């Protein structure tokens, strides 16, 4: 049974407690997925496995899939900015 993205625990997809390097790696991976994925074409098993890392299992709605990826990428970029701001606040 496919689990829809809306029914997932949103706290599973959060960047608040990740270290900066991990956030940067996540941004790189999400950008690569966005560059490579055509949500209107059949999605390969390897791409589905990459999407599963981000708790995305339902790929049946291309519009929704695109929105989720964009939101995740925005959240990761914002988390990176917060981390950088925290780091700069502690410098003397």
Secondary structure as a PSIPRED ss2 file (coil, helix, strand):
# PSIPRED VFORMAT (PSIPRED V4.0)

   1 X C   1.000  0.000  0.000
   2 X C   1.000  0.000  0.000
   3 X C   1.000  0.000  0.000
   4 X C   1.000  0.000  0.000
   5 X H   0.000  1.000  0.000
   6 X H   0.000  1.000  0.000
   7 X H   0.000  1.000  0.000
   8 X C   1.000  0.000  0.000
   9 X C   1.000  0.000  0.000
  10 X H   0.000  1.000  0.000
  11 X H   0.000  1.000  0.000
  12 X H   0.000  1.000  0.000
  13 X C   1.000  0.000  0.000
  14 X C   1.000  0.000  0.000
  15 X C   1.000  0.000  0.000
  16 X C   1.000  0.000  0.000
  17 X C   1.000  0.000  0.000
  18 X C   1.000  0.000  0.000
  19 X C   1.000  0.000  0.000
  20 X H   0.000  1.000  0.000
  21 X H   0.000  1.000  0.000
  22 X H   0.000  1.000  0.000
  23 X H   0.000  1.000  0.000
  24 X H   0.000  1.000  0.000
  25 X H   0.000  1.000  0.000
  26 X H   0.000  1.000  0.000
  27 X H   0.000  1.000  0.000
  28 X H   0.000  1.000  0.000
  29 X H   0.000  1.000  0.000
  30 X H   0.000  1.000  0.000
  31 X H   0.000  1.000  0.000
  32 X H   0.000  1.000  0.000
  33 X H   0.000  1.000  0.000
  34 X H   0.000  1.000  0.000
  35 X H   0.000  1.000  0.000
  36 X H   0.000  1.000  0.000
  37 X C   1.000  0.000  0.000
  38 X C   1.000  0.000  0.000
  39 X C   1.000  0.000  0.000
  40 X C   1.000  0.000  0.000
  41 X C   1.000  0.000  0.000
  42 X C   1.000  0.000  0.000
  43 X C   1.000  0.000  0.000
  44 X C   1.000  0.000  0.000
  45 X H   0.000  1.000  0.000
  46 X H   0.000  1.000  0.000
  47 X H   0.000  1.000  0.000
  48 X H   0.000  1.000  0.000
  49 X H   0.000  1.000  0.000
  50 X H   0.000  1.000  0.000
  51 X H   0.000  1.000  0.000
  52 X H   0.000  1.000  0.000
  53 X C   1.000  0.000  0.000
  54 X C   1.000  0.000  0.000
  55 X C   1.000  0.000  0.000
  56 X C   1.000  0.000  0.000
  57 X C   1.000  0.000  0.000
  58 X C   1.000  0.000  0.000
  59 X C   1.000  0.000  0.000
  60 X C   1.000  0.000  0.000
  61 X C   1.000  0.000  0.000
  62 X H   0.000  1.000  0.000
  63 X H   0.000  1.000  0.000
  64 X H   0.000  1.000  0.000
  65 X H   0.000  1.000  0.000
  66 X H   0.000  1.000  0.000
  67 X H   0.000  1.000  0.000
  68 X H   0.000  1.000  0.000
  69 X H   0.000  1.000  0.000
  70 X H   0.000  1.000  0.000
  71 X H   0.000  1.000  0.000
  72 X H   0.000  1.000  0.000
  73 X H   0.000  1.000  0.000
  74 X H   0.000  1.000  0.000
  75 X H   0.000  1.000  0.000
  76 X H   0.000  1.000  0.000
  77 X H   0.000  1.000  0.000
  78 X H   0.000  1.000  0.000
  79 X H   0.000  1.000  0.000
  80 X H   0.000  1.000  0.000
  81 X H   0.000  1.000  0.000
  82 X H   0.000  1.000  0.000
  83 X H   0.000  1.000  0.000
  84 X H   0.000  1.000  0.000
  85 X H   0.000  1.000  0.000
  86 X H   0.000  1.000  0.000
  87 X H   0.000  1.000  0.000
  88 X H   0.000  1.000  0.000
  89 X H   0.000  1.000  0.000
  90 X C   1.000  0.000  0.000
  91 X C   1.000  0.000  0.000
  92 X C   1.000  0.000  0.000
